[in-house]
Amino acid sequence: MTPSAGGAAVELTPLKPLKRGKIDRAELVFDQVGSMWFLSEAWLPEGGGFQIFKPETSLDRKTVKGPKA
């Protein structure tokens, strides 16, 4: 996909739907690979989750939860 105003092309990776029990607020899950952190999953209340990136190896995993609605 390229922006209408010009510029570099952007490649979008298809999102893989994930299932888990009901959550009460949005969550973002990050995986550490080497010294860098990558957004791995996004979870939405009533909307399920989506896998954005799956590293082959991960040193650590952190979840950040949004405010309660």
N, C-alpha and C positions, 0 to 999 in steps of 0.2 A: 504494500500500500504506500502511496506517496502523498504527501500533503498537497492540497490544492494550491498553496502559495509557493510551491517549489521546495526544493531541499532534498535531503537524503531519503531513500526508501526505508521503510520500517517493516520488519518481519514480526507478525503476531503468531504466537504459539497457541494452538487450540487449548481451551481449558477443559480439564477432566473433572466431571461432577463427582463429588464425594458425599457419602452419607454418614451421619452421626446423629445422636440424640439431639433433642431441641436445645438450643442455646438462647440465652436472654439478651445478649449483646454481641455486636460485631467483634470478630477476632482476626488478627493477622498472625501468621506463623512464619518465622524466619529460620533458615538453616545456615549454619556457618560452614563454609568450605575454605580451608586455609585461613587467611586473615580477613576474608570478605564474607558479608552477610547477604543472603538472597531471599526475597519474598517467595515462600514456598506454597502457602495456602491462604485463602481468604474465606472466612465463614460469615454468613449473614443470618440474623434471626429470621426464622420462617422461610429462608431462601436456600438453606443448605450450604455446602462448601464447594470450593473449586480448587483443584491443584493447579498451580501456576508454574512451578518449577520443582523438579525432583532430582536432587544431586545423587550421584552414584555413591558418594561417601559424605557424611556430615559429621563434623566434630561436636556440634552442639545445636540445640533447637530451643528457640524462645518464642513464647506466645504473648502478644500484646492485645489486651482487651479494651474495647471502646467504652465510653460512659454508658450507664444504664439509661434507657429511654423512659 
